[in-house]
Amino acid sequence: MAIFNKEDAQALLKKVLAYSTADECEVSLSGVEGGNIRYARNAVSTAGDTNTLTLTVRSVYGKKSGTATINEFDDASLKKVVQRAEELAKLSPENPEYMPMRGPIDYKESKSYIPATAAIQPDTRAEAVAKSIKVSKDNKLESAGYIENRTSFVAVMNSKGFFGYNKGTDVIFSITTRNQEGTGSGYAARGFNDVNKLDTAAATRIAAQKANGSANAKAIEPGKYTVILEPVAATYMLENMFRGFDARTADEGRSFMSKPGGGNRIGEQLVDEKVTIYSDPFHPELPDATWNSEGFALDRVNWIEKGVVKNLSYSQFWAQKKNVAAGPFASNIIMEGGTASLEELIKSTERGILVSKLWYIRLVDAQSLLLTGLTRDGTFYIENGQIKYPIKNLRFNESPVIMLNNVEALGKAERSISIESNRSYLIPPMKIRDFTFTSLSDAV
Amino acid sequence: MGMGAFMIPRSMLHATPIEVEAALNGGMDVAIKKQLADVALAAAKAKGATYTDVRIGRYLNQFVVTRETRVQNVANTESFGVGIRVIANGSWGFASSNNVTKEGVARTAERAVAVAKANAKILDNPVQLAPQKGYGEVSWKTPIEKNAFEVPVKEKVDLLLAANALAMKGGVNFVNSAILAVNEQKYFASSDGSYIDQDIHRLFPSFTVTKIDQASGKFESIKALSSPVGMGYEYLTPNSAEKVGGIVTRYKNRYDMMEDMANATEGVKQKIKAKSVEPGKYDLILDPSHLWLTIHESVAHPTELDRVLGYEANYAGTSFLTLEKLNSKKFNFGSKLVNIVADKKQYGSLGAVGYDDEGVGTKQWDIIKDGVLVNFQAIRDQAHMLGMKESHGCCYAQSWNDVQFQRMPNVSLAAGKEKLSVDDLIKNVEKGVYIIGDGSFSIDQQRYNFQFGGQSFYEVKNGKIVGMLKDVSYQSNTQEFWNSVSAIADKDDYRLGGAFNDGKGQPGQSNAVSHGSSTTRFNGVNVINTARKI
């Protein structure tokens, strides 16, 4: 059994903690159950199951800490793992940045667990894949896709009296459809806590529409264009920015959040006033864990409000050094949107490019957060409010900071996944002026 | 998709922490592994498997991570378990478990057969496996001189902190350094009659120095010129015979961290004051410490047969290379000077093993010969698609609990046949950039259009290096780029670069791979300026 309920997890952790003789001890129990199917060329290529349960013990003497892990749960093994962590702690070098463990907190229950998702069986996955393959075959396209569901839990207890428990479910699905000539390709990706919201046939229909619509693309000159980024494209671009909401790297002078001359950009107008980015584990569309492993309860935090940097995350060590309150990095990210639909954003565009997806984004310059990457799986030229024709893929060199200064309009935020990390976000489609494309690609 | 964004593969971070001493015991006896493998082979056969392979794996990692004057982390991790792959009713099935007992492996074998039979119901074409003669009981070990796990943690910490101190004294603002040691103890058995015991060692020392100009708020970094290697701790014993002189010292089979740290410290101070590049066409002179990554992305990935056929379409992508281009025997991949070799045996490389993860003895083969595409990379269930009778021996799984699939071998550019030094390559260049060290990297999903940065950029004018540049990236198209090769230095300059985190597959798996080359000149490549103001 990989998924423990709160009471069983608490009882086991209490038992383990009782074996500790260290100055401080933290014990955590985590488990994952789930499975996946991968398919290509309209047929299943691999399928797997996951079932893991792990106990981790962190023991501390002064500022020396040691960690040990085990996946056996008889009494002798539980004692052994505590002893092992204590031995390692005694042998470890002192960490001058060590911060004491935190005591009990009040936190509200998370809404991230959905029983229907936890009940997924191998047959459920196979049926979802069969529906997707059927749509591809009906459209005379070749499909390659991936579905994965996970139920996971984590419970943490420490010798200062902290106890936290969270359980969650996730299902992700992605699909690429290509025409037989290899001249058109389309993509769709979905991620939910609740499997009832996942419609693999509908997602595949969108991918199929893009595959057929993107065939025989025309080349245009690279340069600065107004773009409409669909949520899956915007998510991948912005994920690279969210990682930088950290006070320490900013204060150290090596981040786009660093202020020239020293300090960070909290209080500065960094991007357009239409931009508000926050975390909220209680958002109904993106529920997440309501406490973190440092022992903090999580609630709504505004990172950027109407374009102004409001908060950066502070580790306990850095907060103490800077004499401010510690501010944990939350587990989800939401960007507020507007009310327009994607179609309305297109309609309001005189000349521009619709970007379905971005690919292989990498950091070029940490100072300006300049990123490079390419469009993929459906790029279209817009003229007088209408999609005119598919265009060849383009490489961009652009910073999300510059991009968010050039926001023309935002659509309605929707749940989207990053194609690289598979993490879910709530991100709107966005219309951006002067987005910089630097070369053409022949890739389909 | 390509190289992951992080240095350390995620699978390594999720392994189980252990004590240092535990890493030094030999693990399960090989005779017991054979007994367990035989139990699994019999259990799978009894359930109807027509082919079975069993991998009992113990994966050890050690990380020592520091910054400035502090040790941030010392961790030893271990992961042990069994992965069983079968063919039943013509379809693949796979299952894994950390219960490595007779009962555990038998149950896992049965689960693998059940998965195969379920998949067979929606199968169009049964698996065709290239025949492989059993080797009997054999073994292979990375030819190391000093097991990194036997070197005390204190010795590693002392080296890293001494190197950090040198950088801080030299005036950098920040320095991060680390040593990562890997030991894969892999036992493979198959229904072909192979029982293969392998002990594979890898090592990666690295650092980054950062300099900040307080007045302007600008910062620059330079990374170490070390490579991750398929060697033991001997790699960290400096040896002047393994050094390559020039504008900055570079390293072959032995690395001098103190010297490289001193050079990087001076380098980053120059880089922050360097001239911002003027965009335009330049001849590029690319050092092996840089070129390995360009080879990885633009040559090694597009010649993976699973990409060519569409199996990676939903994630890593497909390839601009096709079976038609291969079969034409005249697809002009690069200039006549370009010879690309795949090699799973090369000394010191990350990909070197005696046998791959489906029991095929490793080998070397040509991929590009005199500029023409002559082969791809294929494993046992793909060999027939290329009309081959046997696999290339490049099947790999990152762990016992991941299914093995086609992964790139070491793919390298052969050294130039003519006697040529780096100075010879530079002396005829009117307007060029000499690039040392790898940086930013991005390439499209069919591997046509790419953009690469680097670590140190030197401006070349009228045959001479005249100073340092910054904000340099180059963009090109794979076929155009490799056709622009105008000179390759000889074997005296040949070195390997590489990474632990070559990523592919869903769920993603990391592969460790090296790419060798000598310094190479590419004519007329488009260079862009990457400086921006926010």
Interface residues (C-beta under 8 A of the other chain):
Chain A: N36 R38 A40 R41 N42 A43 V44 S45 T46 A47 G48 D49 T54 T67 A68 T69 I70 N71 R84 E87 L88 L91 S92 P93 N95 P96 E97 P122 A126 A130 E142 A144 G145 Y146 E148 S174 I175 T176 R178 G182 S185 Y187 E252 G253 R254 F256 S258 K259 P260 G261 G262 L270 W359 Y360 I361 R362 L363 V364 D365 A366 Q367 S368 L369 L370 T372 G373 L374 R376 N393 R395 N397 S399 V401 I402 E420 T438 S439 L440 S441 D442 A443 V444
Chain B: M1 G2 A5 T16 P17 I18 E19 V20 R70 V71 Q72 V74 A75 W92 G93 F94 A95 N98 R111 V115 A118 N119 I122 L123 D124 N125 V157 N173 F174 T210 I212 Q214 A215 S216 G217 K218 F219 S221 L309 G310 Y311 E312 A313 N314 Y315 G317 T318 F320 V403 F405 S440 F441 S442 I443 D444 Q445 Q446 R447 Y448 N449 Q451 G453 D471 S473 Q475 N477 G505 Q506 P507 N526 I528 T530 A531 R532 K533 I534
